[in-house]
Amino acid sequence: MTVGPGVAPQEAASSTPADEAKAPPSRWRWLAAVVLAALVISTMAPSLPAGWKRLGLLYAAVGAAIGGIGGWMAVREGFRLPRRGIWFVLLLTLLALFNATYLSFRAHRAEVQAAARQDKERQALMKLIESVDANDPAGAPYIEAFRRQVSPEPRDYLAFRYSNVVDRPSPVPELLWGIEVILGLLSSGLAYRAAVKNFSPSPVPPSSLPPAP
């Protein structure tokens, strides 16, 4: 390539036909791609095999996948400062983890309710509990225990999720869930930085530049 007068060698070496044909950077395209990836990943996460849904592993995998895709897309779109996108990716990862938890809770509640409808003992217990006065302090523990068996709430799902680790009432399950969320955010941030570092183009060494005229 011939370097004309008044043109820096670095600029002449960096302007190639491939670069000129490349689409200009688009933050909207990057945002749409990362949001779509986070939505798909968080929606599919509760349907993964049981081996992938181990404590800590699922949230870390979701965070790493979203962070890696976000960093790769930032470099692909040609952002001058791609590391600035990490804050949006972390926020999106947090929302994705909330969505995955909510979908997992809904699946757990559907399984419990389906089992309750097919269990004759639970049906008989339902009739017995219905005959107990809800305002009676003596019957309140039975009503609460039955409610967990037929219509669990989010806190009941968290207690079920961590029952193999610790059998403690609230707020212990919520604290364990918070630790998992933090682990997912850390995985997302590390994956984002690693993707930006690995996919960023290497600087052109001075020895490969054409000599100045």
Disulfide bonds with the S-S distance in Angstrom:
none
